[in-house]
């Protein structure tokens, strides 16, 4: 059996007060780059909602040289190999 990294893109939004669209993008980018806990929590909650409601797309499978278990915390892979 071959091993693949599968690309899953999740779409979500976050609400922020700003002067313009560019300002809003900059504020969110800065918050994420600076490890802002509130912004990260909001986005994590929104990603959960997006996953439950099908706001994702599976787009690619990249062949891997090694088993994914070495780089992943996916317990499902661990259980299937026992």
C-alpha positions as YAML, in Angstrom:
chain: A
units: angstrom
residues:
- id: 1
  name: UNK
  ca: [0.00, 0.00, 0.00]
- id: 2
  name: UNK
  ca: [1.22, 3.54, -0.81]
- id: 3
  name: UNK
  ca: [1.22, 6.51, 1.55]
- id: 4
  name: UNK
  ca: [-0.09, 9.97, 0.61]
- id: 5
  name: UNK
  ca: [-0.44, 13.41, 2.15]
- id: 6
  name: UNK
  ca: [-3.90, 14.57, 1.15]
- id: 7
  name: UNK
  ca: [-4.55, 18.31, 0.79]
- id: 8
  name: UNK
  ca: [-7.70, 19.46, 2.62]
- id: 9
  name: UNK
  ca: [-8.60, 23.16, 2.35]
- id: 10
  name: UNK
  ca: [-11.04, 24.63, 4.87]
- id: 11
  name: UNK
  ca: [-12.83, 27.93, 4.26]
- id: 12
  name: UNK
  ca: [-13.92, 30.10, 7.16]
- id: 13
  name: UNK
  ca: [-14.25, 33.74, 8.14]
- id: 14
  name: UNK
  ca: [-13.49, 35.85, 11.19]
- id: 15
  name: UNK
  ca: [-15.18, 39.13, 12.13]
- id: 16
  name: UNK
  ca: [-12.93, 42.12, 12.90]
- id: 17
  name: UNK
  ca: [-13.37, 45.90, 13.14]
- id: 18
  name: UNK
  ca: [-11.17, 47.77, 10.67]
- id: 19
  name: UNK
  ca: [-10.93, 50.95, 8.59]
- id: 20
  name: UNK
  ca: [-10.84, 49.14, 5.21]
- id: 21
  name: UNK
  ca: [-10.67, 45.63, 3.70]
- id: 22
  name: UNK
  ca: [-6.88, 45.89, 3.51]
- id: 23
  name: UNK
  ca: [-6.74, 46.99, 7.15]
- id: 24
  name: UNK
  ca: [-8.91, 44.03, 8.17]
- id: 25
  name: UNK
  ca: [-6.63, 41.59, 6.32]
- id: 26
  name: UNK
  ca: [-3.56, 43.18, 7.91]
- id: 27
  name: UNK
  ca: [-5.06, 43.04, 11.42]
- id: 28
  name: UNK
  ca: [-5.96, 39.35, 11.10]
- id: 29
  name: UNK
  ca: [-2.55, 38.51, 9.60]
- id: 30
  name: UNK
  ca: [-0.74, 40.34, 12.38]
- id: 31
  name: UNK
  ca: [-2.85, 38.69, 15.07]
- id: 32
  name: UNK
  ca: [-2.12, 35.23, 13.67]
- id: 33
  name: UNK
  ca: [1.59, 35.97, 13.15]
- id: 34
  name: UNK
  ca: [1.85, 37.23, 16.75]
- id: 35
  name: UNK
  ca: [0.09, 34.19, 18.21]
- id: 36
  name: UNK
  ca: [-2.96, 36.13, 19.43]
- id: 37
  name: UNK
  ca: [-4.88, 33.60, 21.55]
- id: 38
  name: UNK
  ca: [-8.30, 35.20, 21.01]
- id: 39
  name: UNK
  ca: [-7.91, 35.28, 17.22]
- id: 40
  name: UNK
  ca: [-6.60, 31.70, 17.15]
- id: 41
  name: UNK
  ca: [-9.50, 30.53, 19.31]
- id: 42
  name: UNK
  ca: [-12.07, 32.30, 17.11]
- id: 43
  name: UNK
  ca: [-10.59, 30.76, 13.97]
- id: 44
  name: UNK
  ca: [-10.33, 27.28, 15.52]
- id: 45
  name: UNK
  ca: [-14.01, 27.43, 16.50]
- id: 46
  name: UNK
  ca: [-14.96, 28.64, 13.03]
- id: 47
  name: UNK
  ca: [-12.92, 25.87, 11.39]
- id: 48
  name: UNK
  ca: [-14.79, 23.31, 13.49]
- id: 49
  name: UNK
  ca: [-18.09, 24.78, 12.30]
- id: 50
  name: UNK
  ca: [-16.84, 24.76, 8.69]
- id: 51
  name: UNK
  ca: [-15.80, 21.10, 8.90]
- id: 52
  name: UNK
  ca: [-19.17, 20.06, 10.35]
- id: 53
  name: UNK
  ca: [-20.99, 21.94, 7.59]
- id: 54
  name: UNK
  ca: [-18.96, 20.77, 4.60]
- id: 55
  name: UNK
  ca: [-17.01, 23.97, 3.94]
- id: 56
  name: UNK
  ca: [-13.91, 22.08, 2.86]
- id: 57
  name: UNK
  ca: [-12.40, 20.72, -0.33]
- id: 58
  name: UNK
  ca: [-10.12, 17.72, -0.82]
- id: 59
  name: UNK
  ca: [-7.92, 18.62, -3.77]
- id: 60
  name: UNK
  ca: [-4.73, 16.59, -4.06]
- id: 61
  name: UNK
  ca: [-2.85, 13.51, -2.90]
- id: 62
  name: UNK
  ca: [0.93, 13.79, -2.75]
- id: 63
  name: UNK
  ca: [2.90, 10.52, -2.68]
- id: 64
  name: UNK
  ca: [5.14, 10.21, 0.36]
- id: 65
  name: UNK
  ca: [8.44, 8.38, 0.69]
- id: 66
  name: UNK
  ca: [7.70, 7.35, 4.28]
- id: 67
  name: UNK
  ca: [4.67, 6.39, 6.36]
- id: 68
  name: UNK
  ca: [2.54, 9.35, 7.51]
- id: 69
  name: UNK
  ca: [2.54, 8.06, 11.10]
- id: 70
  name: UNK
  ca: [5.97, 9.56, 11.70]
- id: 71
  name: UNK
  ca: [4.73, 13.11, 11.06]
- id: 72
  name: UNK
  ca: [1.11, 12.82, 12.16]
- id: 73
  name: UNK
  ca: [-0.82, 12.56, 15.41]
- id: 74
  name: UNK
  ca: [-3.58, 10.63, 13.61]
- id: 75
  name: UNK
  ca: [-4.38, 7.76, 15.99]
- id: 76
  name: UNK
  ca: [-6.54, 6.09, 13.34]
- id: 77
  name: UNK
  ca: [-3.40, 5.20, 11.36]
- id: 78
  name: UNK
  ca: [-1.78, 3.74, 14.49]
- id: 79
  name: UNK
  ca: [-4.79, 1.54, 15.24]
- id: 80
  name: UNK
  ca: [-5.13, 0.21, 11.70]
- id: 81
  name: UNK
  ca: [-1.59, -1.13, 11.70]
- id: 82
  name: UNK
  ca: [-1.95, -3.21, 14.89]
...
